[in-house]
Amino acid sequence: MKILAVCIGAAETLPGKSYKTGINKRAIGGTVMIDAEGIIGDAVCNREHHGGRDQAVYVEGSLTLDWWSNELGRRLEPGTFGENIVIEGLDNRDVAVGDRFIADDLILEVTSARIPCSTFAAKMGDPKFVKRYTKAGRPGIYCRVIKNGTATAGTPVTYIPHGGPKVTMPEMMATFGKRLSAEDRARYLSAPIHYKLRALLDDETLDA
């Protein structure tokens, strides 16, 4: 595996929207710095739902983008889905919480799946894209930064699967907003999931 593309965006307003978003990412040449908050210089406008320590870097697998290119009948340029990094040879469906991507000094750890929103649908020019994306079951990958570093297209990536119980990206999307069984809740909490989801599941444990 290797980094196929590194993408950043500026604050822009999408057609039909009144607010600014950083979802319009474009591949860049050269090297970017990445700290606990993500790529330095990348726009994150809605801090309530995007960015932060457990959504610092958004990753897409090239195999997943290839699938979408075929599904949509057009080639998807890096950054089309708002991703920061595209990893060659990666299928999003195979990724689970706690998996790590190591590229030189940079270490990323998977925390959660991308849940589509109306901004994403507007970006894709399809009001039904949220439903289509959800049905496809190939969500993008949010990561926290375990070790600050740099990212450059072409850098080899070492992929280390999480050693504990698996919580995959498709499963996270399928269970979003739903109450988990006690067994599944325990499995989720045993993985290094996004802190907001952890807080929700902890509350459910107290209510049970």
N, C-alpha and C positions, 0 to 999 in steps of 0.2 A: 504494500500500500504506500501511497504518497499523497501529499497535498496537491490536488489538481488545480485549485484556485483559491485565492484569498479575496474576499469581497467586502467593501465598505460602502456606506451611503451617507448622503446629506439629508437634512430636514427638508422635505418637500410636501406639497399638497396634492393629493390625488384628485382626478376629475370627480366632481360630485360630492367631495368632502370639504369640510371647513377647517379641519385640523391638520397639523403637520405630522408626517410620519417619516421614519428612517428606513422603511421597507424596501425602497428602491436601491438595491445594492448592485455594485458593478465590480468586476474583477480588476485588480490593479497589479502592476508590476512592482518588484522590489519587496522589501521586508516591512512588516508591521510589528509594533510592540503590543503585547497582550498582558494585562494585569488582572487583578481580581474582578474588575468591573467590565472587562472585555477588551476589544481592540481599541487602542487609543486613536482618537480621530473619527471613530464611527458614530453616527448619530443614533441616539436612542431617545425618542420623544415621549413615549408613554411609559413612565417609570413604574406605574402601578402594575402593569401587565407584562412589561418587557425589560430585559436587562437585569442588573442586580447580580448578587454574588452567585446565585444558583441558576441563572440564565445568562451568564456572561458571554458565552460563545454559542452560536447556533450552527450546527453541522448538518450537511446533507451528504448522503452517499451517492457516488456517480452512477451506480447501478439503479438506484431509485430514480434519479433524474432522467436516466435513459428510458426507464419504464414510462415516466410521465411524458417524455418527448414523443414516444410511440403512441401513447394514449391520446395526446392532444393533437397529434399530427403536425408538430413543428418542433424544431430544435430549441431546447431551453438553454439559454446562455447562463453561465455561472452568475448567481445572485438573483435569478428570477423569483425564487421563493423567499427572498430576503435573507438567505443564509450568509454566514461569515466565511465558512470554510467548506470546500467540497473535497471529500476524500475519495480517491480513485479506488475502485474495486469493492466499495462498501455498499451493502444492502441494508437499508434502515430497519427492515423487518427482523434482522438478526441481532440487533443491538438491544442491550438491557441496561437498566440502572446499575451504576457502579463500574461498568466497562470503562477502560481508560484508553486514551489516544496519546501517544508520546511522540513528539517531533522535536528532535534535538533536546533543548532544555525545557521546552514547553510540555506540561502535563495537564490534560483535560480529563475530567471525570463526568460521566453521564448522570444527569439528575432527573430528567423528565422528558416527555414527548411534547412536540408542538401541537397545540390545539388551535385549529383554524378560527379566524374571526372575520368580521365584515370588512376590515381593512384589507385582509388578504384577498377576499373575494373581489374587492374593488381593484386591487393591484392586478388580478388576473382577468379583469373585465368580464366576470361571470357571476351574477348574483346567486347562482346555485352552486358555486364552487366549494363552499363550506361543506355542503352535504356530499358532494362528489369526492372531496378530499378525505372526509371521514370514512366514507364507504370503501375507499381504496385501501385503507389500513396500512399506509406506509408513512407514518408521521416523521417529521424532522426531529432532530436530536438537540436538546439543550444540555449544555455542560457547564460545570463550575471549573475554575482554574485552580488546580492543586499547586502548580508551580508556574510562576510568571516566566514568560519567555518571548520568543519571536516566532513569526510564521512567514514562510515564503513558499510560493508555488514550486513544486519539485522536491521539497523536503520529504525524505522517507518517513513513514508513520509506522510505529509499532502499536499493534492493537492487543490489549490485554483484557480478556473477559473477566467479569466479576466472579469471584470464587464462591459467593453465597447463593441463596435461592434467587431464581430469575424473575425479574419483572420487566417484560419486554416493552418496546415502544408501542407495538400494536395493541397490547393488552392495556397499557396506560390510557391510550386513546379510547378504547372500547368501554373502559370503566369510568371515564371522566364524568363527574357529577352523580355517580351512582353509589349507593351504599354497598360496601364490601361485606362479604361474609367474615366471621371472626378469623377464620384460617387465612383468607387472602389478606385481610388487614394486617395480621401478624407478619405475613411474608413481606408486604410492602414496607412495614416499619423496620424490618430487619435489613433492608437495603438502604443505601445512602440517597434517598429520594429528596426532591426539592423541599426546602424547609417549610414552605407554605402548605404543601400537601401533607407533610408530616404533622403540622399543627392541626389540620382538619381531622386527620385520622386519630390523633391523640384525643381530640375532643369527642370523637365517636366512641373511643374506648371508655372514656369517662361516663358517657351517656348510656353505654350498654349495661 
